[in-house]
Amino acid sequence: MNIRNRIVSVLIVTVSLLLAAFCYTAPRYIDGFSEALSFLTTIAFLVIAVGYLVVMLLRSRSAYDKNEEILTHLLQSVGAMVVMWDKNRNCISVNETFTNITGLTIEDLRERKSINRIVSGLDASDKKNITKKDISVDIVAKDGTHIQSVWNTSLIKSEGKKVYVSVGMDTTKDYEMQRKLYSFSRELAETENRYTLSMELSEIGVMLKKCGNDNFYISEQFQTMIGISNDFVPVATIRERVHPNDRVVFDTYCSLDESNAKTHSKVSSIEIRILSADDTYHWYLFRYKVSEHTDGVMIGGAILDITKDKTKDALIEEMAYVDDVTGISNRNKFMMIGQETYDCSVELGCAYWLVILDIDNFHIINDTCGYKNGNILLKSVAQVLLKNSQGSSFVARIGGDNFAILIKDDGDANHHVEIIKKIQEEIGGLATGMFATQTITCSAGYCRMPEDAPSFDKAIDYAEFALSLSDDARGTIMRYNRKMHDSIIAGNAIENELAKALENNELVLYYQPKINLSNGEIFGMEALIRWVKPNGQVVPPNMFIPVAEKSLLITKISRFVLREACRQNKEWQDKGLPKITVSVNLTSTDFYQSDVLEEMKKILSETGLEPSCLEIELTESLALKDIDQAVYQMNEIKKLGVKLAMDDFGTGYSSLSYIQVLPITLLKLDRSFVMYLEDDEVSREIVSAVIRIAKSKQIETIAEGIETQSQVEILKNSGCDHAQGFFFGKPMPADEFEKFVREHAGKKMIV
């Protein structure tokens, strides 16, 4: 290629690129120059520019080699995607713009058949240079996204060489905009049709205002709606009738002027409440637009009373988000508001306290006072929460006797705790009237969002976990901390180890003797589980039973203890040891299992132990969890001939009246009574009173935790039947206990 032709080609390329740039930006400056015209002319000039670049390449290989760097730079600097193909439609080159947009390299392109749509149907003859125009192609980019594009392909030939050059523009944004506009147009058309029908079927008001004018023109229908008799009404007069909470929206509408004529040229809408002719606030839908007229810019449109629809919406929302017992927000509303609050705390850098409260032993109140009165108490609790959580707080009942509060952290480190304590105090004050015989308390677990939890769901989990740790102590307040989190992890580890321990027979039973205080002889024993690891370490039950109770393992453990205790007792009897009773603790989980009776029958049958030699110990709180079901289940156990004992009596929250309801044969006084017998007259009087009441019901008594001879004497003088504790013997493995019984058989163990 000679110098003159080269200069001409470079000039054509340069001018084409400049014209392409001009056409691309022309709609911003030239009225009537449409986006479509801009797009077509831009891509046309780009095709010309790229075409001449390729001609320069083909006509003079040596020249191209000498100026390869310049030509490559020109090709790469084109603001469009460029793909070059040989006569067999094999891709031979792509420019940097193509790779930047799609993430695809020439190697990627050669593997893709779908991209060949750019040159599909090309005329293979040499008669036409421009072979394909405006081909739309959906390109799947390297990251999987879809890129909408339009391509023009030219056939360039020089000195016997042919190459196809495809120039493409990324039209994804235009495509999405067209799709949204199409969808919006359809929606608007449907909406317009609906409102046209509404105007034909119901009364529609009209409200108009000229920009710069302080008066509204209102139609006769709208005058009737709001109780005004003038056609022209000052803006201030209408504003006074607008609900205070909606005036910001109304003011925004009134502030529209000539500058908004284009942005609000389509129909817009607002919903506001206006004081109407019946002196109540009605909801109105105002559909308006800003339009230019010969005498100025007008703002106005149709206004429709939608109060009935809003009332229906409110009823639907109430059904979905309001608790039907207390009238406050329910769990659904709490989850929605809570998530929004958490997101807000993250975005704005503020903090909230998530508090979950639980009415302690609410099931007992339900059982003793009835569910109807229980609901009355729940309503009263809800009112206490609302009263003490005004301002920047949110209250909800999230299930059963559980409530949740969101309290904004105002910077006072103790403010939220003071609110909780105030709530606890006032809930305690509800123990009047029908609840006068009850002790009403509540416990709380809480965490700080977002500091304590990485998500709102985790915040709920953490607050509930903190609450669960306060189950054994009424009226406590506990904040979640990292140590609790570590205890969860530790609990999971223990659970996994415990499952393996069951398989590996690492769980064994220890036995502690029970002494008849009237003759000093062994009359029974209590089976106590221990976890003995392979290294000899003994894990006490308080380290693993709470973990087991939160999983399915507790049932397996309970069944193991029951079977092993019966088997061992029968074995000792067969060896000639005295026929004594073995006591087994039954957890609430196992006690309320539907198959517990059948399992008990099966174990007694398979081990051969007489039912009278088995005693089931139940805790007071377990028995009172569901009093009716407990009485039924206990009577069924008693029918088998098995004895029943109430363990830890006095640590629960019942009254002595339950003794006559529950079909027990033995009442076990908790060690907390025994430890103060020697020094506290009140403790001695309480123990004596309990023993007297038990005797009047033909129920035997046993005291646990005996450590001194003095305690033995006091209990014996008070009429207690039996005793158990280290004073007589500690819990022992089976082989040691067997020796212990043989040594003390028929002997008095007390003076």
MILUM-493783 format. One record per residue (C-alpha): x, y, z; residue in three letters. Coordinates in steps of 0.001 Angstrom, whole numbers, plus 524288, in hexadecimal, padded with zeros to 5 digits. Layout:
XYZALA...
END
This chain:
800008000080000MET805E380D247FC02ASN806F68188D80514ILE7FB9F8200B7FEECARG7F219814BE8003AASN7F6B68124580DF6ARG7F4728207C811C0ILE7E6E68203080B89VAL7E365813AF812D4SER7E82B8191781FCEVAL7E04B8258881D8FLEU7D41B81D9E81A5AILE7D5EE8157B826AEVAL7D802821A282EF3THR7CC56828DE82948VAL7C3BF81CCC82AC1SER7C76081B8183909LEU7C4B1829F083B66LEU7B7858290483484LEU7B41E81CE383C66ALA7B72582430848F5ALA7AF1382FCD84464PHE7A34B82767840DACYS7A3FA8204384DD1TYR7A29A82CFD8558ETHR799FA8348884BF3ALA78CC5831FA852BEPRO7916F839B785E79ARG793788461085669TYR78B3684535849F9ILE77C56844FD84ACBASP7765283AD3841DBGLY7828A8326C84181PHE77C888260084741SER7835281B6C84EF4GLU78085811928442FALA7869581A59839B2LEU7924281CBB8428FSER7945480E268447APHE7938780ABB835F7LEU79C7D815AA83151THR7A65F8130383C1ETHR7A7AF804B0838BAILE7A83B807DD82A17ALA7B3E4810F882BD2PHE7BA7D80712834B1LEU7B8FE7FCA382A27VAL7BF47805DA82034ILE7CA93808CD82961ALA7CD3D7FAA782C9FVAL7CBAB7F6C681E52GLY7D62B80023819DFTYR7DF2A7FB8E824B0LEU7DDE87EDA581FC1VAL7DFD27F1DB81178VAL7EC727F8708158EMET7F07A7EBBC81BF9LEU7ED6E7E30A81046LEU7F2EC7EBBA80585ARG800597ED1680B06SER805537E29A813F1ARG812B87E8CA81491SER80CDC7F5F381781ALA8045B7EFD4821CBTYR810317E946827BCASP8173B7F6248286BLYS80B957FD0D82E67ASN805C17F18483599GLU806527F88784291GLU7FF108046183D49ILE7F4707FC878365ELEU7F28F7F387841F9THR7F0EF7FF5B84AB7HIS7E6ED805368415DLEU7DF3A7F880840B7LEU7DF807F6DD84F6BGLN7DBA6804F8851CFSER7CEF1803B284A48VAL7C3EC8055885421GLY7BC527F9F084E8AALA7BE2A7EB4184F06MET7C5907E61884326VAL7C67E7D7DE83EE6VAL7CDB57D3728329FMET7CADE7C6AB82B78TRP7D13F7BF8B8201AASP7C9C67BAB081424LYS7C6587AE2981B6BASN7C08D7B63682679ARG7CB417B2B482FFAASN7CE0A7BD75839BCCYS7DB947C31E8378AILE7DB857CF3C84016SER7D3EB7D6C084A6CVAL7D6D87E42984F9FASN7D8B77E83085DBCGLU7CB3A7EE6385EABTHR7C4CE7E15685B8CPHE7CCC47DA6A8660CTHR7CA1B7E51387028ASN7BB6B7E45A86E06ILE7B9C17D59A86CE9THR7C5997D06087419GLY7C7C77C7668685DLEU7D4C27C58B86178THR7D6F17C0B9853A5ILE7D9097B2F8858FFGLU7CBEB7B37686000ASP7C55B7B84F853B7LEU7CA7A7AD4B84B4EARG7C3FE7A37E85477GLU7B6B17AA0E853DFARG7AD9A7A6FE848A9LYS7A2E67B05384D1FSER7AB527BC3184A1DILE7AB367B85583BB4ASN79DC27BE8683AF0ARG7A5147CB3883891ILE7A9397C64682B22VAL79E237BCAF82893SER798C87BD3B81AB0GLY7A4397C4E681557LEU7A4FB7C629806A7ASP7B0F27BE41802BAALA7B2357C5227F5AASER7BB067D0A87F357ASP7B04D7D90B7ED8DLYS7AC2C7DFFF7F9F7LYS7B46B7E6A880418ASN7A9A77E92480E0DILE7A3B77DBE181053THR79C547DC8381D3FLYS7964B7E7E0824AALYS790977E9768325EASP791907DB65836F8ILE78CFB7DA4D8452ESER7951E7D0BF84D0FVAL793BB7CC4B85B3AASP7A1B37C97485FB0ILE7A3E27C16E86BF3VAL7AF7F7C7F587283ALA7BA717C124879BBLYS7B37A7C343886DDASP7A6A07BDCE881C0GLY79F827CAB48800ETHR7982B7CD9B87374HIS79CC57D8ED86AF8ILE793787DE35860C9GLN79A867E349854A7SER798417E7A484691VAL7A22E7E47583BEDTRP7A5687E90682E1AASN7AE6E7E092825E4THR7B6697E4A481A02SER7BDD57DC518103CLEU7CB2B7E27280DB8ILE7D3717DD828023CLYS7E06D7E1D77FD31SER7EAAA7DB4B7F488GLU7E3A97CE397F4EDGLY7E1A57CE288039FLYS7D4387CE4F80A19LYS7D0B07D11481826VAL7C3BC7D3B281ED3TYR7C3CE7DED98289AVAL7B89A7DF6583271SER7B6897EBC283A52VAL7AD567EADB845F9GLY7A75A7F3E18500DMET7A3747EFFD85DFCASP794CD7F2DA85EC6THR792047EC2986BBETHR78E197F8AE872AALYS785737FCC08675EASP77F5E7EF308670BTYR77C637EF6A875A0GLU776EE7FD268749FMET76E2C7F94686943GLN7698C7ED48870AFARG766637F54987CD7LYS75FC67FFDF874D9LEU757A37F5A986DE0TYR753C07EF7C87AD5SER750CC7FCC7880C3PHE748FD800C3874D1SER740947F4A5875D3ARG73EAA7F69F8846FGLU73B53804F088291LEU731E4801A6877A1ALA72B237F79C8802DGLU72AD58014F88B6ETHR7253680BE4882B7GLU71ACD8026887E1CASN7174C7FF1588C22ARG7165080D3B89037TYR70EA4810D78841FTHR704EE806668882FLEU7052F80B9489638SER701A181939891A3MET6F61B813A088A4EGLU6F14A80BA8895F7LEU6F3DE814908A19CSER6F55A822B58A563GLU702C6828068A25AILE70769835338A6FAGLY7106A83E5189F88VAL71ABD847478A54CMET722DB8509089CE1LEU72D0B85ACB89FB0LYS734CB863E789706LYS74340864FD89A24CYS745E18716A8A1AAGLY737BD872658A614ASN733DF8700D8B43EASP7260A86B668B15DASN7208B85E288AD91PHE7152985C868A47DTYR70CFF851498A9E9ILE7019484AEE8A30BSER6F3DD84A398A872GLU6F58D83BCB8ABB1GLN701C883E638B3B2PHE6FB30849C78BA92GLN6F07E840688BED2THR6FA84836778C364MET701DA83F9A8CC6EILE6F6DA848E58D01EGLY6FB81855558C942ILE6F28085D8A8C0ABSER6FC33865EF8B903ASN701C3862F08AB94ASP70EA1869B38AEC0PHE714BF866568BBD4VAL721E286B008C15APRO72C72860A78C21BVAL72DD7863948D0A4ALA71F80860338D2E0THR720FA852D68CC96ILE72DB4850AF8D3E8ARG72703853168E0FAGLU71DA48480B8DDCEARG7289F83EAD8DA2FVAL72C7E835188E4ECHIS738D583A048EBFCPRO7403A82D988E87FASN73D5282F938D9FEASP740A483E008D8BDARG74EA283B718D47EVAL7497C833D58C8C5VAL73F6083E658C5F6PHE7499E849348C6D2ASP75259841D28BD4FTHR7472C8416D8B392TYR7442F84FE48B54ECYS752778538A8B322SER7527984E738A51CLEU754A58594489B27ASP758D385BD988D12GLU765CC854F088F2ESER75E6084846891D4ASN75659848D188563ALA75EA383E7E87EA3LYS761A78358B88A24THR7534F8351F88E4FHIS74D3F83553880C4SER7487882761882F5LYS73DA28241288C72VAL742388233689A9FSER73AB9820818A70CSER73AB6823008B5AAILE7323481DDD8C0AEGLU72E7A8276B8CB72ILE7245A828CA8D62AARG71B80834B28D5C1ILE71174839108DFBCLEU7048F836FA8D8B8SER6F66D83B628D99BALA6F34F831998E46BASP6FE458374B8ECECASP7068C82B008EBA9THR712F3828CC8E3F1TYR710D1821D08D712HIS71B7781BD28CEB5TRP71C76821C48C10BTYR7241281D538B536LEU728688293D8AD65PHE72D038264389F89ARG7334B832128995FTYR73C9B836EA88EF8LYS743C08437688BC4VAL74063848A687E3BSER74390854B187653GLU7389085D10870E9HIS737F3869C68696CTHR7355487165875DDASP73F9D86A8287E25GLY742D085DB2884F1VAL73795856BD88BB8MET7384C84C9189698ILE72C778444F89940GLY72470838488971BGLY719EC82F5989C73ALA717DA82C368AAC7ILE710FB81FE18AF89LEU70C3681BFB8BD26ASP712EE80EEB8C03DILE70F5A80E208CEABTHR7082B801368CD24LYS713C77FB038C656ASP71CE0800318D0CDLYS713FC7FABB8DB5BTHR714867ED718D4DBLYS723487EE7E8D3E7ASP723EB7F2038E24CALA71B9F7E6288E5CALEU7243A7DD628DD87ILE730627E3038E3E8GLU72A4C7E1308F147GLU727A37D2F48EE45MET735867D1128E97FALA73D067D9348F357TYR735017DAB08FFD9VAL734AD7D0BB90AD7ASP7269C7CC9090CF2ASP728147CAAB91BACVAL72F347D70591FE8THR72C697E063914B8GLY73AC97E3E69132BILE743997E042907BESER745D37D1D39054BASN751DB7CA1C9014CARG74FEE7CCFA8F2C1ASN750337DB998F539LYS75B877DA0F8FE9FPHE763A77D2C18F480MET7610B7DD478EA5DMET763927E8F98F344ILE76F0A7E2228F9ABGLY775D27DFA08ECB7GLN773C07EDC38E887GLU778F77F25E8F5AATHR784FA7E9CA8F4A8TYR787CE7EE918E6D5ASP7860E7FC958EB6DCYS78F747FA948F6B9SER799BC7F5748ED47VAL797F7800308E325GLU796F480BBC8EC7FLEU7A085807078F6CEGLY796688073D901AFCYS792E57FC4990B20ALA786C77F59591081TYR784677EC5C91BC9TRP77CA77E02691877LEU775F47DB3B924D1VAL76E297CE93925D3ILE765EB7CCC093212LEU75F7E7C08E93763ASP7554C7BF7B94235ILE75B2D7B5EA94BD7ASP753587A94F94D41ASN747EA7AEBE945AAPHE743087A0E09435FHIS7409079F80951FAILE738667ABEF951F9ILE730CA7A68B94669ASN72E80799AF94D6CASP72A2779FBE95A34THR722AA7AB9D95531CYS71E087A693947F8GLY721B17AA6493A1ATYR7179E7B55493972LYS71DB97BC0594520ASN72B1A7B8DE93FADGLY727947C0DB933A4ASN723167CBF693C6CILE730857CBCD942B0LEU737157CC0D9354ELEU72F1D7D825931BALYS733257DEC493E65SER7416C7DB8693BEBVAL740567E14192E33ALA73B067EDF8933D1GLN7464A7EE8193D82VAL74FE77ED1293243LEU749417F79992A2BLEU748DC800E2935AFLYS7575A7FF629389DASN75C367FEBD92AA2SER7570380B6A9250EGLN75F17813CB91C12GLY7696B80CE491404SER765367FF1B917A2SER75D6A7F44891140PHE755DD7E99D91860VAL750897DC9B9137EALA74B8A7CFAB9187DARG753867C5809114AILE74D127B93591662GLY747657B3079229DGLY74BD67BB0992E3DASP757727C0C9926F4ASN758257CF45923BBPHE762587D72391C5AALA7667E7E54F91DAFILE76F507ED6D914EDLEU7754B7F8C591C78ILE77DA180332915E1LYS78AAF804F991C86ASP78AB18132A920E1ASP79897812D1925FDGLY794A88104393415ASP79B008034793782ALA7906B7FFC394167ASN784418055293AF8HIS77FA67F881934F5HIS7822D7F112941A3VAL77A327FB2694927GLU76EF87F91893F99ILE76FA47EA4E9416EILE770127EB9095044LYS7647B7F4CC9500DLYS75D077EB06947B8ILE760817DFFE9511CGLN75BEA7E81A95C9FGLU74EC77EB5595679GLU74C997DD62951BAILE74EDC7D8E995FB4GLY744397E26A963B3GLY73A617DB0B95B57LEU7396B7D09F965FEALA72C747D5F096B02THR71E447D1D496A11GLY71D337C49796385MET72C197C3B696353PHE72DDB7C73A971B4ALA7328F7B9829752DTHR73CA27B99196A33GLN74A6B7BEC0969CETHR74B997C57D95CA5ILE7594E7C846957D1THR75FF37C94494AA8CYS76DB67C6E7945E5SER774B67CD9793AB5ALA77FA47CA7E93153GLY785087D4F892872TYR78FCC7D8CE91F09CYS794887E52D9185FARG792B97E6A8909C1MET79AF77E644901ACPRO7A6527E52A90B2DGLU7A2DF7D7CB910C2ASP79D767D13090497ALA7A1397D08D8F624PRO792D97D0118F1F2SER785477D2608F75BPHE7824E7C3D48F795ASP78E8C7C19E8FFADLYS78A9D7CCB3908BDALA77DDE7C58790B8DILE785347B8CF90DDCASP78EC67BF6091715TYR7844E7C69791EE4ALA77C607BA1092026GLU788777B29C92448PHE78B587BCAC92ED3ALA77D377BB499333ELEU77E607AC7F933C1SER789E37AD8893D0DLEU781277B4A9946B4SER776DB7A9E694708ASP77B687A4DC95436ASP77B027B23095ABEALA76E877BA1E95A88ARG76EAC7C87E9574AGLY77C6D7C8D1951B1THR781D77D1C594724ILE78CC97CC6093EDDMET794487D1F393355ARG79A037C92B92900TYR7A8CC7C8E8928A2ASN7B3947C1A8921BDARG7B5427B81F92CEDLYS7A7567B39E92AAFMET7AABB7B19291C6CHIS7B66E7A99292082ASP7ADAD7A19C92972SER7A4F479E8991DC3ILE7B0BE7997491673ILE7B51F791F592273ALA7A75D78C79923DDGLY7A794787BB915D9ASN7B4B0781419184CALA7AF7777AA792497ILE7A3767760A91D23GLU7ABFA76FAF912C4ASN7B49E7695791D13GLU7A8BD764D2924AALEU7A30575E09918C4ALA7AFB97567691743LYS7B000753B1925E5ALA7A2C274D06924C7LEU7A7D074473919D7GLU7B468741479212BASN7ADB073DFD92E2AASN7B4807491893558GLU7A82174C6593D09LEU7A71B744E1949D6VAL79E6174526955D1LEU7A29F7489596390TYR79A077453696F42TYR797AD74CB297BF0GLN7913F74603987A7PRO7847074A7398DDCLYS782B37481999C7AILE7765F7454A9A441ASN7773274E8C9AFDALEU76EA8745F09B881SER777B773A0C9B832ASN7842673F9C9B22CGLY784AF7356D9A755GLU78653736D6998A4ILE778EA736B299273PHE77C0F73B9F984D0GLY785B1741DA97B7EMET785D274C8B97144GLU78BC7749ED963E1ALA794187557295F60LEU79A587562B95204ILE7A8B77593194FEFARG7B0D375AA1943B0TRP7BDD3753A394530VAL7C707756D293A09LYS7D14274D089352EPRO7DBDC7549D93C82ASN7D4847528F94949GLY7CF437606994A4CGLN7C1AD760A39505FVAL7B88E76AED94AB6VAL7ADB876EEA95447PRO79FB976F1A94F07PRO79E3677DD395057ASN7A88077F11945A4MET7A176776F293B67PHE79328774D293F34ILE78F2D7830593BD8PRO7957C7812692E79VAL78E9D7741C92CA5ALA7817E77A2093060GLU7828C78369924E2LYS7845E7781C91B6ESER77E8C76AC7918B9LEU789487647D920D4LEU781ED7665292DA0ILE777D575C15929F4THR7826D75232926C7LYS7895D7553D9338AILE77CCE7544593B8FSER779737471D9359FARG787487424D93811PHE786BB7466494669VAL7796E7400F94868LEU77D61733309422DARG78AB673258948B6GLU78555735BB95641ALA77AD472B2D95527CYS784787213694FEFARG78E77723FD95A94GLN784797239B96599ASN77F3971690960D3LYS78D107113295FAEGLU7902E7150F96DBDTRP7839970EF29729AGLN7871F7026D96B7CASP79444702D297281LYS78D677032497F93GLY78DDD711A4982B8LEU781FC7175B989AAPRO7763F71A779813ELYS776D27294C9812CILE7714B733F397873THR7796373AD996E16VAL775AF748F096ADFSER7774E74E4F95D26VAL775CD75C969591AASN76D3975EC994D48LEU76EA976B4494559THR762F777305940A3SER7667776F9F9329CTHR765847612093565ASP75A3C761FF93F02PHE75135767F9934D5TYR7554275E8D929FFGLN74989756EE92507SER750AE749E7925D6ASP756AF74B6E9335EVAL74CC97422F939C1LEU74EC57378C92FB6GLU75D757390A930DBGLU75C91737EF93FA6MET7545B72B8893E9ELYS75DE1725DB934CFLYS769CD7289393D47ILE7637E722D99497FLEU75F7A716CF941DDSER76CB4714B393B65GLU774B7716F3947CBTHR76B6370F7195097GLY76B5571A0395B1CLEU75F0871B0F96354GLU7583F72843960E1PRO757FA72AF296F93SER766DF72B2096F74CYS76711736A0965F4LEU76488744C2969B4GLU7636774FE995FF2ILE767CC75D46964C6GLU761AE7693F95E79LEU765597775696124THR75B0C780A896633GLU75C2F7899E95A5ESER75AA077DF695133LEU74E297798E957E7ALA748547873595761LEU74BF5789D79493CLYS73EF8783F4944FFASP737CD7802295162ILE72CA8778A594AE9ASP7358A770C294215GLN73F0D76E8A94D43ALA734757690D9562CVAL72FAB7601294B5CTYR73D4E75B2C94810GLN740CE7591F95666MET734707514E958DEASN737A47489C94D4AGLU745507463A952B5ILE73FAA7436D9601ELYS7368C7393E95A1BLYS742AA731AE955FCLEU74642730609644AGLY75190739F89631AVAL753A6743C396E19LYS753C97526F96BB7LEU75BE575CB6972BBALA75C4C76B7597165MET76A6876FE097110ASP76FB177D17975ABASP762D9780E397C12PHE762E078F2898035GLY76B667945197523THR7600A7965B96BC0GLY7552C7A05096BDDTYR74973798699701BSER74224797AE97CE4SER740C478C3898641LEU7331278A2A980E4SER73904782DA97565TYR73CE6777C897E83ILE72ED37733597F48GLN72D30773D79706AVAL7393F76C5896C31LEU738F075D7B96E66PRO7466F75CC6974A8ILE74B257532D97EF8THR7574175A9998352LEU75A8D768F698539LEU768F376C6C98433LYS76CEA778A498BCBLEU7772178096984BFASP784997822D98ABCARG78257790ED98B85SER7792B78E639970FPHE78284784FA99DB0VAL78EBC78D6099D7FMET788FB797959A6E2TYR7822678E409B03FLEU78C5E78F5F9BAF5GLU78CD779E3A9BB70ASP77FB57A3399B696ASP773327A16C9BE3AGLU76AE07A5899B28EVAL770CC79ABB9AA1DSER76DC2790C09B4A2ARG75FB57956E9B598GLU75DEE794E49A6CDILE7636C787169A610VAL75ACC7829F9B14DSER74EBA788939AAEEALA751747820799DD5VAL7539F774E49A478ILE746DA7761E9AC14ARG73F187796599FCFILE7455F76E1B9985BALA7420E764929A34FLYS733FC769359A33FSER733847650C994EFLYS73A30757EA997AFGLN7464675C6F9904AILE753AE7589A99554GLU75EAA762AE995FETHR76D31761F699371ILE7775476CB099562ALA7834B76D7D98CABGLU79068773DD98EFAGLY7924F76EAD99CDFILE7A0277713B9A194GLU79FB4771559B08BTHR79A567695C9BBDCGLN7936E775949C0C6SER78BAB776B39B429GLN787DC7686B9B572VAL782C376AA39C343GLU77AD4776A79BF92ILE7748B76FB99B404LEU771C07638F9BBF5LYS76B5E76BA49C6B4ASN7635A772D49BC61SER75DB8765FC9B793GLY76569764C69AAD9CYS76523756BC9A5E7ASP771BF7558A99E20HIS77E9C75C6099B5DALA7893975CBC99107GLN79666763809907DGLY7A516762B199219PHE7A338760289A0A0PHE79ECF7526C99CE1PHE7A608750629903AGLY7AA0975772983D1LYS7A5D3752EF9762APRO7ADD1746BB972D4MET7B07773E5E966CAPRO7A8C1731B09663EALA7B39F728F196B8DASP7B660731F99771FGLU7A7FC7336597A39PHE7A642724B097A3FGLU7B1097237598476LYS7AB1472EB598C34PHE79DBE7281898CC3VAL7A38571AFC99097ARG7AB347216599BAAGLU79F76728E29A0F8HIS7948871F3799E41ALA78C0A71E039AA5FGLY79462727E89B1B5LYS7908A735259B721LYS797A07406F9B09FMET7935274A869BA9EILE7946174B389C94FVAL
END
